[in-house]
Amino acid sequence: MSKETKKKKLALHWKILIGMGLGVLFSLILLSTSWGASMTSVKVKGEEFPISNAELFVRNWVKPFGNMFINALKLIAVPLILGSLIKGVSDLKDISKLSKMGLRTILTYLATTIIAVSIGLLIVNLVQPGKTITEETRENLIENYSGEAGKRISSAEEQKESGPLRALEDLIPDNIFSAATDNGNMLQVIVFAIFFGVGLILIPVDKSAPVKAFFDGFNEVILKLIDLIMLVAPIGVFALMAGLVVESPSQDLFVALLWYAISVVIGLLLMILVYVMLVWIFTKRSPKFFLNGISPAQLLAFSTSSSAATLPVTMERVEEHLGVKEEVTSFVLPIGATINMDGTSLYQAVAAIFIAQAFGMDLDLYAQLGIIVTATLASIGSAAVPGAGMVMLVIVLAQAGIPEAGLALIFAIDRPLDMLRTTVNVTGDASVSMLIAKSVGKLGDPSVKDWDDHYKKEVI
């Protein structure tokens, strides 16, 4: 068989969508049979509860594979934070780079990330996609995860009794190994990773090189593990969706899922508008100029769902078509591909509130501010590869006290949304590079042959 006639392998996102569809179809067929619809009973702590044969079969023989997939995502969360964040901070190499251009870059990235998370929270609180779920479906969800919810309620009560600075105090772990054993302590792990990365920068290169090499290699291993976990994502989604349908056989879940997707898309479009406005206001470059210059990188980001894979094209477009000098792009854009995940953080905010709404949880202002902080810091540690955003969402959910099992509600449509949010991530990197270049006198007009001289005249 020639190479031309060989069939291409089916892309992972199509496999995930097929897994979702098959999971829903499998459960609907099972529920439609006389055996599946027949009721039986199970004993829980001596009490008997009615349950359909379909739900019992899926709970015992199908859903465990979905639970294993969720556990694999939770398993990789702490190593991913440590590997990505330590590598990202230590890649700065010289602490002096945090002055002027470096400090401006990081602060701008943090500012745009906070704006993105805030937009996500605003949209999801206005649209309230999780509120479209009926009370009956919500009660089923709460019943299925009542044990986990009970733990979260107890934890919330303890927090209320603590002092006003307890949240700040809890950022510093007294034992990093103890903190790393619980995904609910992820902020402590993030603080340690940043602290460790700064320490690597401050010691002599000959001393830090072996440690940095270890974490560079460690990060590569973790990224490969994510690839391996994502290979079984279609099976995990099949099991999760099958369990979701038999436990809550209601169409309103799918309506809520549609509104959730719409909320994410609206938020991402608003974020692109924010970038365009920032570029227009601070660099005086028109929206058409900016979007025409970066559009090829946006399309590549959309197709690959990877900021890292798109980085060479992003750098070429920003230098050759947006007028940013190489010394700025070579510093700002690689850092952006590591720590600037505005689309990802916006999606995490929407997803967290949506899942909370689906479970009937009303998050107060303090909890939502916590989501802003956690999503901002977690986005810094998000690897620039497909699927990493879902892993980081586990961190945001755990920190906010939202059941991580709620991932079953959104995982099926994560891939197309991942493509969109990666496009936003890359657009954010390009816009920030223009803002930084303008602030340090390194932004010119690419249509002018010698735009160094042109820019000097423009400044004068």
SULTA-V897200 format. One record per pair of residues at least 4 apart in sequence whose C-alpha atoms are under 8 Angstrom apart, sorted by the first residue. I is the first residue (numbers start at 1). J is the second residue. D is the distance in whole Angstrom. If there is no record, write none. Layout:
BEGIN
i->{I/I}
j->{J/J}
d->{D/D}
END
This chain:
BEGIN
i->{1/1/2/10/10/11/12/12/13/13/13/14/15/15/16/16/16/16/16/16/17/17/17/17/18/18/19/19/19/19/19/20/20/20/20/20/20/21/21/22/22/23/23/23/23/23/23/23/24/24/24/24/24/25/26/26/27/27/27/27/27/27/28/28/28/29/30/30/30/31/31/31/31/32/32/33/34/35/35/36/36/36/36/37/37/37/38/38/39/39/39/39/40/40/40/40/41/41/41/41/41/42/42/42/42/43/43/43/44/44/51/51/52/53/54/54/55/55/55/55/56/57/57/58/58/58/58/58/59/59/59/60/62/62/62/62/63/63/63/63/63/64/64/65/65/65/65/65/66/66/66/66/66/66/66/67/67/67/67/68/68/69/69/69/69/69/70/70/70/70/71/72/72/73/73/73/73/74/74/74/74/76/76/76/76/76/77/77/77/77/77/77/78/78/78/78/78/79/79/80/80/80/80/80/80/80/81/81/81/81/81/81/81/81/82/82/82/82/82/83/83/83/83/83/83/84/84/84/84/84/84/85/85/85/85/85/85/85/86/86/86/86/86/86/87/87/87/87/87/87/88/88/88/88/88/88/89/89/89/90/90/90/90/90/92/92/92/93/93/94/94/94/95/95/95/95/97/97/97/98/98/99/99/100/101/101/101/102/102/103/104/104/105/105/105/105/105/106/107/108/108/109/109/109/109/109/110/110/110/111/112/112/112/113/113/113/113/113/113/113/114/114/114/114/115/116/116/116/116/116/116/116/117/117/117/117/117/117/117/117/117/117/118/118/118/119/119/119/119/119/120/120/120/120/120/120/120/120/121/121/121/121/121/121/122/123/123/123/123/123/124/124/124/124/124/124/124/125/127/127/128/128/128/129/129/129/129/129/129/129/130/130/130/130/130/130/130/131/131/131/131/132/132/132/132/133/133/133/133/133/133/134/134/135/136/137/137/137/137/138/138/138/138/139/139/140/140/140/141/141/141/141/141/142/142/142/142/144/145/145/146/147/148/148/149/149/149/150/151/152/152/152/153/154/155/156/157/158/162/165/166/167/168/170/171/171/171/172/172/172/173/173/173/173/175/176/176/176/176/177/178/179/179/179/179/180/180/180/182/183/183/183/183/184/184/184/184/185/185/186/186/186/187/187/187/187/188/189/190/190/190/190/191/192/193/194/195/196/197/198/199/200/200/200/201/201/203/203/204/205/206/207/208/209/210/211/212/213/214/215/216/217/218/219/220/221/222/223/223/223/224/225/226/226/226/227/228/229/230/232/233/234/235/236/237/237/237/237/238/239/240/240/241/241/241/242/243/244/244/244/244/245/245/251/252/253/254/255/256/257/257/257/258/259/260/260/260/260/261/261/261/262/263/263/264/264/264/264/264/265/265/265/266/267/267/268/268/268/268/268/268/269/270/271/271/271/272/272/272/272/273/274/275/275/275/275/276/276/276/276/276/277/277/278/278/278/278/279/279/279/279/279/279/279/279/279/280/280/280/280/281/282/282/283/283/283/285/285/286/287/288/289/289/290/290/291/293/293/293/293/294/294/294/294/294/294/294/294/295/296/296/296/297/297/297/297/297/297/298/298/298/298/298/299/299/300/300/301/301/301/301/301/301/301/301/301/302/302/302/302/303/304/304/304/304/305/305/305/305/305/305/305/306/306/306/306/306/307/307/307/307/307/307/307/308/308/308/309/310/310/311/311/311/311/312/313/314/314/314/314/315/315/315/315/316/316/317/317/318/318/318/318/318/318/319/319/319/319/319/320/320/321/322/322/322/323/323/323/323/324/324/324/324/324/324/324/324/325/325/325/325/325/326/327/328/328/328/328/328/329/329/329/330/331/332/332/332/332/333/333/333/333/334/335/335/336/336/336/337/337/337/337/337/338/338/338/338/338/339/339/339/339/340/340/340/340/340/341/341/341/341/341/341/342/342/342/342/342/342/343/343/343/343/343/343/343/344/344/344/344/344/344/344/345/345/345/345/345/346/347/347/348/348/348/348/348/349/349/349/349/350/351/351/352/352/352/352/352/353/353/354/355/355/355/355/355/356/356/356/356/356/357/357/363/363/364/365/366/367/367/368/368/369/370/370/370/371/371/371/371/372/373/374/374/374/374/375/375/375/376/377/378/378/378/378/379/379/382/382/382/383/383/384/386/387/387/387/388/389/389/390/390/390/391/392/393/394/394/395/396/397/397/397/397/398/398/398/402/406/407/408/410/411/413/414/415/416/417/418/419/420/421/422/423/424/425/426/427/428/429/430/431/432/433/434/434/435/436/437/437/437/438/438/441/443/444/444/444/444/445/445/445/446/447/448/450/451/452/453/454/455/456}
j->{5/6/6/14/15/15/16/231/17/415/416/18/19/234/20/233/234/237/412/415/21/234/412/413/22/234/23/234/235/237/238/24/234/237/238/241/412/25/238/26/238/27/237/238/239/240/241/242/28/238/241/242/245/29/30/242/31/54/242/243/245/246/32/245/246/33/36/37/54/36/37/54/246/36/37/37/38/53/54/52/53/54/55/52/53/54/52/53/50/51/52/53/50/51/52/53/48/49/50/51/52/48/49/50/51/47/48/49/48/49/55/56/56/57/58/246/59/243/246/247/60/61/62/62/63/242/243/246/63/64/243/64/66/239/242/243/67/239/240/242/243/68/239/69/235/236/239/240/70/235/236/237/238/239/240/71/236/240/405/72/236/73/229/232/233/236/74/236/405/407/75/76/229/77/229/391/394/78/183/391/394/80/222/225/226/391/81/183/391/392/394/395/82/180/183/186/189/83/222/84/219/222/223/381/382/383/85/86/189/190/193/378/381/382/86/189/190/193/381/87/215/216/218/219/222/88/219/338/381/382/383/89/190/193/194/197/380/381/90/193/194/196/197/215/91/197/212/215/216/219/92/197/335/338/339/381/194/197/198/197/198/200/201/212/97/98/201/97/201/98/201/202/99/198/201/202/101/102/103/102/103/103/104/104/105/436/440/106/332/107/108/436/109/332/432/433/436/110/111/112/432/113/336/339/340/432/114/340/376/115/116/342/428/117/340/341/342/345/346/376/118/372/373/376/119/120/267/271/342/343/345/346/121/342/345/346/347/348/349/372/375/376/122/346/372/123/267/270/271/346/124/263/264/267/346/347/349/350/125/346/349/350/353/368/126/127/263/266/267/350/128/129/260/263/350/353/354/353/259/263/132/354/357/256/257/259/260/263/354/357/256/260/354/355/356/357/358/256/357/358/360/252/253/255/256/137/138/252/253/256/358/138/252/139/140/141/248/250/253/142/358/359/360/143/359/144/247/248/145/247/248/358/359/146/149/359/360/247/149/403/150/151/152/403/153/402/403/154/155/156/401/402/157/158/159/160/161/162/166/169/170/171/172/188/187/188/191/188/191/192/179/188/189/192/179/180/188/189/192/181/182/185/186/188/189/185/186/189/186/394/395/398/399/395/398/399/401/189/399/190/395/399/191/374/377/399/192/193/194/377/378/381/195/196/197/198/199/200/201/202/203/208/211/212/205/208/207/208/208/209/210/211/212/213/214/215/216/217/218/219/220/221/222/223/224/225/226/227/383/385/228/229/230/387/388/231/232/233/387/236/237/238/239/240/241/408/411/412/242/243/244/408/245/408/409/246/247/248/249/408/409/249/250/255/256/257/258/259/260/261/409/410/262/263/264/350/351/354/265/413/417/266/267/350/268/346/347/350/417/269/417/420/270/271/346/272/343/346/420/421/424/273/274/275/343/424/276/424/427/428/277/278/279/427/428/431/280/287/290/291/431/281/287/282/283/431/435/283/284/285/286/287/290/431/434/435/284/285/286/287/285/435/438/434/435/438/289/290/290/291/292/293/322/294/322/295/317/318/321/322/298/314/317/318/321/322/427/430/299/300/313/317/301/310/313/314/317/426/302/423/424/426/427/303/423/304/310/305/306/307/309/310/419/422/423/426/419/420/422/423/419/309/310/386/419/385/386/418/419/420/422/423/310/384/385/386/422/311/337/384/385/422/425/426/337/384/385/385/314/426/315/333/334/337/316/317/318/333/426/430/319/329/330/333/320/321/321/322/322/323/324/329/430/433/323/324/325/326/329/324/446/446/434/445/446/443/444/445/446/328/329/433/434/437/442/443/444/329/437/442/443/444/330/331/332/433/436/437/442/333/334/433/334/335/336/429/432/433/337/429/430/433/338/339/340/340/341/429/341/384/425/426/429/380/381/382/383/384/379/380/381/382/379/380/425/428/429/345/379/380/382/422/425/346/379/421/424/425/428/347/420/421/422/423/424/425/348/379/389/418/421/422/425/349/375/376/378/379/350/351/421/352/375/389/393/396/353/371/372/375/354/355/410/356/393/396/397/402/357/363/358/359/402/406/407/409/360/361/362/363/402/361/362/367/368/368/369/370/371/400/372/400/373/374/399/400/375/396/399/400/376/377/378/395/396/399/379/393/396/380/381/382/392/395/396/389/392/388/389/392/388/389/388/418/391/415/418/392/393/418/394/411/414/395/396/397/398/404/399/400/401/402/403/404/402/403/404/406/410/411/412/414/415/417/418/419/420/421/422/423/424/425/426/427/428/429/430/431/432/433/434/435/436/437/438/443/439/440/441/442/443/442/443/455/455/451/452/454/455/451/454/455/451/451/454/454/455/456/457/458/459/460}
d->{6/7/7/7/7/7/6/7/6/6/8/6/6/6/6/6/4/7/6/8/6/8/6/7/6/7/6/5/6/6/5/6/7/6/5/6/6/6/8/6/6/6/7/4/6/8/5/5/6/8/6/5/6/6/6/7/6/8/5/8/6/6/6/7/8/7/5/8/6/5/5/6/7/7/6/6/6/7/8/6/5/4/8/6/6/7/6/6/6/6/4/6/6/5/6/6/6/5/4/5/8/5/5/7/7/5/4/6/6/7/7/7/6/6/6/7/6/7/5/6/6/6/7/5/6/7/6/8/5/7/7/7/7/5/8/7/6/5/6/7/6/6/8/6/7/6/6/8/6/7/4/7/7/5/5/6/8/8/8/6/8/6/8/8/7/5/6/8/7/8/6/6/7/6/8/6/8/8/7/7/6/6/7/8/8/8/6/8/6/7/7/7/6/6/7/7/7/6/7/6/7/6/8/7/8/8/6/8/8/7/8/8/5/7/6/7/7/6/8/6/6/7/6/4/7/6/6/8/5/7/6/6/8/6/7/8/7/5/6/5/6/7/5/7/6/7/7/6/6/7/7/8/7/6/7/8/7/5/7/5/7/6/6/7/7/8/7/8/5/8/6/8/8/8/6/7/7/5/7/4/5/5/8/6/6/7/7/6/8/6/6/7/6/7/7/8/7/6/6/6/7/6/7/8/6/7/6/8/7/6/6/7/8/6/7/7/5/7/8/6/6/7/8/6/6/6/8/6/6/7/7/5/6/8/6/4/8/8/6/6/7/7/6/8/7/6/6/8/8/7/6/8/7/6/5/7/6/5/6/8/6/6/7/8/6/6/6/8/7/8/5/7/8/6/6/7/7/8/8/7/7/7/7/5/7/5/5/8/6/8/6/8/5/7/8/5/5/8/6/7/8/7/8/7/6/6/7/5/6/6/7/6/7/6/6/6/6/7/8/6/6/6/6/6/8/6/7/6/6/8/7/8/6/5/8/6/8/8/6/8/6/7/7/7/6/8/7/6/6/6/6/8/6/6/6/6/7/7/6/6/6/7/8/7/6/5/7/6/7/8/6/6/8/8/6/6/8/7/7/7/8/6/7/7/7/7/7/6/7/8/6/6/8/7/5/5/8/7/7/6/6/7/6/7/8/8/6/6/6/7/8/8/6/6/6/6/6/6/7/6/7/6/8/7/8/8/7/6/6/6/8/8/6/6/6/6/6/6/6/6/6/6/6/6/6/6/6/6/8/8/6/6/6/8/7/6/7/7/7/6/6/6/6/6/6/7/7/6/6/6/6/6/6/7/8/6/6/6/8/7/8/5/7/7/6/6/6/6/6/6/7/7/6/6/6/8/8/7/6/8/8/6/6/7/6/8/6/7/8/6/8/8/6/6/7/6/6/7/8/7/7/6/6/6/8/7/6/6/7/8/6/6/6/8/6/6/6/6/7/8/8/6/8/6/8/8/8/5/7/6/8/8/8/6/7/7/5/5/6/7/8/7/8/7/7/6/6/7/6/6/6/6/8/6/7/6/6/7/5/6/6/7/6/7/8/8/7/7/6/6/8/8/6/6/6/5/7/7/6/5/8/7/7/6/7/6/6/5/6/6/8/6/7/6/5/7/5/6/6/5/7/7/8/8/7/7/5/6/5/8/5/8/6/6/5/6/6/6/6/5/7/6/7/6/6/5/7/8/6/8/6/7/7/7/6/6/6/8/7/7/6/6/8/7/6/8/5/7/5/6/6/7/6/8/5/5/6/6/7/8/6/6/8/7/6/6/5/5/5/7/7/7/6/6/6/5/7/7/7/6/6/8/6/7/6/7/8/6/7/5/8/6/7/7/6/8/8/6/6/6/7/7/7/6/7/5/8/5/8/6/8/8/7/7/7/7/7/6/6/4/6/7/7/6/7/7/7/6/5/7/7/8/5/6/7/8/7/6/7/6/8/4/6/8/5/5/6/7/6/8/6/7/7/6/5/6/8/6/6/6/7/6/7/8/6/7/6/7/7/7/6/6/8/6/8/7/6/7/6/8/6/6/7/6/8/7/6/5/7/8/6/6/7/6/6/6/6/6/6/6/6/8/6/6/8/7/6/6/8/6/6/6/6/8/6/7/6/8/6/7/7/6/6/7/8/8/7/6/6/6/6/8/7/7/7/8/7/6/6/8/7/8/8/7/7/6/6/6/6/6/6/5/7/6/6/7/7/8/8/6/8/6/8/7/6/6/7/6/6/6/7/6/6/6/6/6/6/6/6/6/6/6/6/6/6/7/6/6/6/5/5/6/5/8/7/5/6/7/5/6/7/7/6/8/7/7/6/6/6/6/6/6}
END
